[in-house]
């Protein structure tokens, strides 16, 4: 990492950018930027000979550097590779330019290796309903909480586990079988998914992807979701809410509780049929890097190669790298490392 101190007196992003430019080794051949298209323009102007990969994790129309048509056209012309974390995010990039520009860019979904979990192991589920994420209205927590309390009052052998926090909104849902955890580590979250039966992801905003939906489904939960944004892309067999409110959430949960055979069938299908494969994604990322670097005549697998890469992304440094195991930026860096390429990670947060 390039270790830069924080400066609260000025814009931290540009402070970081200015300082790492001054520290950038001349041997760097490739820079990967996550969710900071405005960084690309500044860096490309400064280093026109370097190859760039830009990864969009959010709606490009909300990010500096990709809001206008001209900015998008310039990105398509000048950026060597563009990656989107979902087809929804890609669609949002092209929504106002697809009539007169060829579509460019690949969709590579975020993925998880689940700490080498053995998926041949049989499911062993408890009567637990889970909600994981920010406890706010954008995530639909206000609707979920009301629905969950009514379910618990009616079905005495079911429990609810919630993990997350939110300083800007507060909801006072209480029941002796309604357990709220503060933010947990990713490994703890996966452990909850292993034993829970039903996962609810009722987001009211358009999620760029939906990691919670993907992971809970992969670990054998019946997934109830709003399907907003990229949520439909996370699994083969989601239960899509017709309307996002407490009543529809309660009704869908109750159907699964009343029909245990249906619940078990959905759980087993989700567990055996993961839509997104970690190793496949890693292979795609490595192929993308290899093809890009071949254009400048560098051999990836040569043990003494002199390729050096500066990788600019959010490596979750402010949270002590809590999400490093699932962080797409970290996966890309690991791929470079496995190819024996000298890579320097630069965390802009």
Secondary structure, 3 states (H helix, E strand, C coil): CCCCCCCCCCCHHHHHHHHHHHHCCCCEEEEEEECCHHHHHHHHHHCCCCEEEEEECCCHHHCCCCCCHHHHHHHHHHCCEEEECCHHHHHHHHCCCCCCCCCCCEECCCCCCHHHCCCCCCCCCCCEEEEECCCCHHHCHHHHHHHHHHHHHHCCCCEEEEECCCCCCCCCCCCCCEEEECCCCHHHHHHHHHHCCEEEECCCCCCCCCHHHHHHHHCCCEEEECCCCCHHHCCCCCEECCCCCHHHHHHHHHHHHHCHHHHHHHHHHHHHCCCCCHHHHHHHHHHHHHHHHHCCCCCCCCCCCCCEEEEEECCCHHHCCCCCCCCHHHHHHHHHHHCCCEEEEEECC
